[in-house]
Amino acid sequence: MTIDQASVVRALPLVMGIVNVTPDSFSDGGRYLTTEVAVAHGLELLAEGASILDVGGESTRPGASLVSVDEEIRRVVPVIEQLAPHGRVSIDTRKPEVARAAVAAGATLINDVSAQLWPVAADLGVGWVAMHMQGEPATMQLDPVYDDVVDEVCAFLAQRAGEAEKAGVSEIWVDPGFGFGKTLQHNLTLLAQLDRVVSLGWPVLVGTSRKGMLGRILADSDGVADPVDPDDRLAGSIASEVWAMHRGAAMIRAHDVRAAIQAAKVVAA
């Protein structure tokens, strides 16, 4: 691990607040679709203690449809321009054109579910998150298969992060990609063995907040057939986030920032 990478790992795990400027995200789609409402939400998350705001203009939930480059830029750039003076902003995208427009607007981290944009991060001198995803959002949950999910995710992340390091990216994060081309058991195995991802040497970002894996677990525990609604997954989110922090995650990507920060303080103490 380089000095620059070590500097982003702190005793208190960081919390990345989610600002989805989308009509179809799985949990909060449509709630923050206008620039004014999205900016107000971002400022609220900063006030709650978020270390960084992750602004996204294209849903990557299972089965999500593609958004054009122009539309994605239209959604995110005005929001980033207004939030960047108040706190650090990342852009959640897999399109190089959107990443470049977002950085020009003030973003300093590219949160990349495709794990392909390290050349853009290197060129622009910003941080980069490499996330593992099997397949594409539209089809990734149809039939995900692994021989050993932890080995394969670790190998993929090490390869992509290594390429980014060679290209000169100084701030590199890795994300195992919970819910991105993985069954419930794959997700649970990754969570149980998250220390193996941490041992790769790059700071680890974990996003389990309100995800379907929690909805299914909570439904089973409540004796009901249908997954628990995303808005009713706070306890499950915090439980999974606390476990991830305890296993070495350096940052948590969360919808419920205040609760996640309270959990991080307890873990750090």
N, C-alpha and C positions, 0 to 999 in steps of 0.2 A: 504494500500500500504506500502510495506517495504521501509526502507531507500535505499536499493540497487536499487529497482525499481524507486523510486523517483529521484534518481540521473541521470537516463537516460532521464528524461523529462526536456527540456530546453525551454527558451523563444523563441528561434529560432528553428522551426521544422527542424528535420534532414532530409537529403535526401539520400536515398539508391539508388545507381546506378546499373543498370541492365547489367550483362555480361552473355549473353546466348551463351553457347558453344554447339549449337544445329543446326541441319539442317532444323528444322520444326517449330520453334517458330512463333507465329502468326504475329509478327511485323518485327523481325530482323533475322529470321531463315536463317542460312547459311552465314551470314555476318561475323561472328567471330568464325568460326568453327575450325580453326587451333589455336594451342597454341600461336604462335607468334602474330597473329592478335588479339586474345582475350586479351592477356596481354597488347598490345598497346592500345586497347580500354579502358581497365580498368584504365591504367595510365592516359589516357586522362580524364576520368570521375573524378579521384582523383584530377587532376589539375583544373578541373572545380569546385571543392569544395565538392564532395561526401563525406559523413561521413563514409560510408561503401559501399563495393561492394558486390552484391549478385550474386554469380557464380552458374549457373545451367547447367546441362548436359542432362536434359530430359524435353521436352516440356510438359506442362500441359494445353495447349490450348484445347478447346472443340474438341473431336474426336481424340486426340493425341494417338499414339501407345506407348506401353511400351518399355523401353530401358533396356537391361540387366544390372545387377550390374557391371559386368566387364567393359562394354562399358561406362557406366556413370562415373565410376572411372577414366577410361582412358582419358575421355574428361576433367574432372574438376581438378584432382589433380595437373598436371603440371602447370595449370593456377594459382591455389591457391598458390602453392609453390613460384611462381615468384611475385605474387601480395602482399602476406602477409607482406613482409618486408617494403612495402611502405604505407600500410594503413590497416584498419580493413576489414576483409572478412567474409561474411556469405556464407553458402552452402544452395542452394535451392534444397531440395530433400525430398523424403518420404521413402527412404530406409535406414535402420540403418547401413548397411555396408558402404554405400556411406558417410553417416554422419561421421562415425568413421574415414574413410580414409581422409576425408576433414579436420577434426579437427587435425588429425596427420600432415597434410600438412600446417596447420596454420590458419584455420578458427576458429572463436570464437563465432559464432552464427549459429544456425540451423534454417533455414526458412522452416517450415514444413507444406505443404499444407494438409497433412493427419491428422495433430494435434495428432499424436500418438507417437512421438519420445521423449517425455519428459524424459523417463527413460535413454535414451542415453545422453541427455543434463545433467541430474543430475550426471550420472556416470563420464562424462568427465569434468564437471565443467565449462560448457559454457552456453551462453544464448540460448533462444528458443523462436520461434514465433509460436503460435497456430493459424492456419487459419481455417475458417469455409468453408466446401465444402459439398454440398449435392450430393451424388453419387460419381462416378469416372470420370476422364477427358474424357474417351471414350464415356460416355453416359450422362454426367451430364446436358447437355442442351436439352435433348430430351423432357422432360416434368416436369420441377421443380415445386413443389407444396408446399405451406406453409399455415397454418391457420393464423399465424401472423409472418411474416418473421423477424421482429426486435426482438420479444420475443424469438423466437426459436434460432436465431443466438446468442443472448445475453446469453441464458441459456446454450447453447453448449459451448461457449467460457469460461463462468464462471466455468463450470464443469471441462473442460480440464486444464485451468490455475490453478484452485484450486488443482487439482491432482499434477500438476507440482510443485506448491508451497510446498505441503506436502512432495514431494520427495526430496526437497532441491534445486531446481533450483532457483537461486538468481536473474536472469534477465529474465523476462517473458514479452513478447509482445503478443497482440491479434490483429487479422486481420479479419474483417468481410467477406473477400473473395468475392469481387466484380467480377461478371462474372463466379463464380464457382457454378454451379447449381442454377442459378437465372435468372429470366426473366428481361427484361428492367425495368418493374415496380418494381420488387423486389429490383433491384439495386438502383433505384431512391428513394424508400422508406427508404432503409438503409442509403443512403447518406443524405437524409433530416433529419433523426433522429440519426445521428452518435453520437450526444451527449449522447444518451442512452448507446451506447457501451463504450464511454469514462467514463461514470459514474460507470462502473464495477470496476474501480480502477487500472487497468493495462494500461501501455502506449499502444496506438493504432497505428498500422501500416496500412496505406491505399495504395492500388495499383489500381489506375484507369487508369494509363498511357496507352494511345493509344488503349484502350479496345473497344470491339465490341459495348458496350452500347453507347459509344461516337460516333462511326461510324454511328449508326442508328439515334441518335438524330440529328447529323449534316446533315445526308442525308435528314431527314424530313424538317429541317429548310431551306435547299437549294432547296427543291421541287423536289428531285430526288428519284428514287425508291431504288437504290442499296446503301449499306453503304459506307460512305466515306473511302477511303483507309487509312490504319494505318499511313502512313507517312504524311497524311494531317489532323491529329487529335491533333496537338500541342495546338491550342487554346482551344479546348474542354478539353484536359488533364489539362491544367493550370487552367481553370475555375473550374473543379471538385476538383483539388488539393487545390486551394485557399479556396473553400467551406469547404473541409475536415479540413484544418488547422484552419480555423475560428471556426469550431465546436469542436476542441480540439485534432485533430490527432497530435501525437508527431513525426511521421516520415512518409515520402512519398517515395514510391518505384517508380522510374522514369527512363524512357529511356532518356529524355531530361533534364539532370542534371542542366546545367547552367540556363535554363529557370525556373526550379523548385526552385532553390536556390534564384533567383531574386524574385520570387513570395513569398517565405518564408520570405525574408527580409522585403518586404512590409507589409506582414501580421503581422510580429513581431513588426514593427514600429508603 
